[in-house]
Amino acid sequence: MKHEGGESFMRKTVRSNCRFMVQQAGGKPFLAVQLFHDTIPLLKGASLGFDLLGGISVEQAKKLAEMLNEHVLELFLTTDEKSGEGG
């Protein structure tokens, strides 16, 4: 893949198994993503989560997390990596 300036980039995808958990901040539930392995260097030490719509109860959030855990296999991240000078 070529970008402006003629540099070549290759797409790199890294994956990690994950699970969704319900946590609370300020009394509101949110979904947090827990990675099982440190296979995604860009996310090492980072927290990944999803704010939920207002009015969603903790019980509803738990049901949502359970459904996601049953149907989501893994999280992936795709980045561009410089592979050399192009012409």
N, C-alpha and C positions, 0 to 999 in steps of 0.2 A: 504494500500500500504506500503510495507517495503522498506527501503533504507539501504545503508551500515551501519553497526553498529547495526542492528536489531531494529532500531527505527521505530515506526509506524507513518505514516503520512496520513492524510485525505486530499483529494482535496477539496478546497473551491472555489466556483465561486461567484463573486459579479458582479452586473450589474447596469448600469445607462443609462437612455435615454440620447441622445446626439444630437447635430446638428453640421454640418460642415459649417464653415465660411471662406471667403477669406480675408486674410490679406497680407500686403506687408512688406518686409524687404529688404533694399538695392535696392528698385525699382523692386524686383522680387516678384510675388505673391506666396503664399503658403496656404495650407489648415490648418486651426486651428480647433480643436475639442472642443466644449463647452459642458460640462456635466450639466444636469439639476438639479441633486441632488448630495449631498455629500455621496453617498452610496458606494464609492470605496475609503477606507481610504488611500491606498497606492498612490493614485493620488491626494489627497487633497493638494492644493497649487501648483500642478504641471501643466505644460502646455504640451499639446499633439498636435503635428502637423505633417504635411507631406510636405517635399520639393517637388516641381514639376520640371519636366524636363525643361531645358532651352528652351526659345522660346515660352513657353505657355503664352498667353496673359491673362490679368485680366478677360476679357470676357469669355475666354475658361475655366478659373479656376472657375468662377461663375457658368457656366453650369455644370461643374463637381460636384461642391458642391451641386447644386440643385438636380442633379441626385442621389447623395449619400443620401441626406436628404429624398428623396422620397422612397428609397429602403432599407436603414439601419434602423433597429428598435432600437438597443441599442448596447452599447459597453460593453464588459465583460472582466474580468480579473480572471484567475484561478491560485491559489497558493497552495502550500503544507502547511498543518498545523500539527504540532506535536500533536499526540493524546495519547501518553503514551509510555511506554517502552515495547519493544517486546522481543522475545526470540530467 
